[in-house]
């Protein structure tokens, strides 16, 4: 069984940065994708970024493209989300999740693509 644990959330001023970490335990394979999904109060889940383990292909939603960077340290079974130039709209509970397939050729980051989820870590951006 795969387990994921996200951490690194906190409170930051608008324009600031945070780096989230997702530590993965259990067996994963090169074609798997690890992603980040967020949920703001009163809103549905939004897939914002993902990385395929084997070839490190990365994917971003339009809402974070150019500001967020996803990366992985496969030796440490850890995926990171570097978040820069944060704004109030980025305030949400952030989850990391895994999908047992590559997102290559996929044109969106739907939350329903993932089958294992970690607990969320809260990010709050103050203006």
C-alpha positions in Angstrom: 0.0 0.0 0.0 1.2 3.5 -0.8 1.1 6.2 1.8 1.8 9.9 1.2 2.5 12.6 3.8 2.4 16.2 2.9 4.0 18.9 5.0 5.5 22.4 4.8 2.3 24.5 4.8 2.0 27.7 6.9 1.1 31.3 6.7 2.9 33.7 4.4 2.4 37.2 3.2 1.3 37.9 -0.4 4.3 37.8 -2.7 6.1 35.3 -0.5 7.1 31.7 -1.0 6.6 28.3 0.6 7.9 24.8 -0.3 5.7 21.8 0.3 7.1 18.3 0.7 5.4 15.0 0.0 7.1 11.9 1.4 6.0 8.6 -0.2 6.2 5.2 1.4 5.4 1.9 -0.2 6.2 0.6 -3.7 5.8 3.0 -6.6 6.8 2.6 -10.2 8.4 4.8 -12.8 5.2 5.4 -14.8 3.4 6.6 -11.7 2.5 10.3 -11.3 2.6 12.2 -8.0 0.4 15.3 -8.0 -0.7 18.2 -5.9 -4.4 19.0 -5.4 -5.7 21.9 -3.4 -9.1 22.8 -1.9 -10.1 26.2 -0.8 -13.0 26.7 1.7 -16.3 26.3 -0.1 -14.7 25.2 -3.3 -14.1 21.9 -5.0 -10.7 20.2 -5.3 -8.4 21.6 -8.0 -5.5 19.7 -9.5 -2.6 22.1 -9.8 0.6 20.2 -10.5 2.0 16.8 -11.1 5.2 14.9 -11.9 5.8 11.6 -13.5 8.3 9.6 -11.5 10.2 7.9 -14.3 11.0 10.8 -16.6 10.2 13.7 -14.4 7.7 15.2 -16.8 5.9 18.0 -15.1 2.4 19.4 -15.5 0.8 22.6 -14.2 -2.6 24.2 -14.2 -3.0 27.6 -15.7 -3.6 29.0 -12.2 -0.1 28.2 -11.0 2.0 28.0 -14.2 5.0 30.2 -14.0 4.8 30.5 -10.2 4.9 27.0 -8.9 7.6 24.3 -9.6 7.2 20.6 -8.9 10.3 18.4 -8.5 11.2 15.0 -7.1 14.1 13.4 -5.3 13.5 9.8 -6.2 16.3 8.5 -3.9 14.4 10.1 -1.0 10.9 9.2 -2.3 10.0 12.8 -1.9 8.2 15.2 -4.2 8.4 19.0 -3.7 6.2 21.9 -4.7 8.0 25.2 -4.7 5.4 28.0 -4.5 6.5 31.5 -5.4 4.7 34.8 -5.7 1.8 33.6 -3.6 -1.5 35.4 -3.4 -4.7 35.2 -1.4 -6.3 32.9 -4.1 -3.6 30.3 -3.3 -4.9 29.9 0.3 -6.2 26.3 0.5 -5.6 22.9 2.0 -3.0 21.2 -0.2 -2.9 17.5 -0.7 -0.4 15.2 -2.5 -1.7 12.2 -4.2 -0.5 9.4 -6.5 -1.9 7.9 -9.7 -0.7 4.6 -11.1 -0.1 5.9 -14.6 1.7 8.6 -16.5 0.0 11.8 -17.3 1.8 12.1 -20.6 -0.7 13.2 -23.2 -3.2 14.2 -20.6 -4.5 17.8 -20.9 -5.8 18.3 -17.4 -5.1 17.4 -13.8 -8.4 16.1 -12.6 -8.4 15.1 -8.9 -10.3 11.9 -9.8 -7.2 10.6 -11.6 -5.5 9.9 -8.2 -6.1 6.8 -6.2 -3.9 7.3 -3.1 -4.1 10.5 -1.1 -2.1 12.0 1.8 -3.5 14.2 4.5 -3.6 17.9 3.6 -1.3 20.7 4.7 -2.8 24.2 5.1 -1.4 27.2 3.2 -2.7 30.6 4.2 -1.6 33.7 2.3 -2.3 37.0 4.0 -2.6 40.3 2.1 
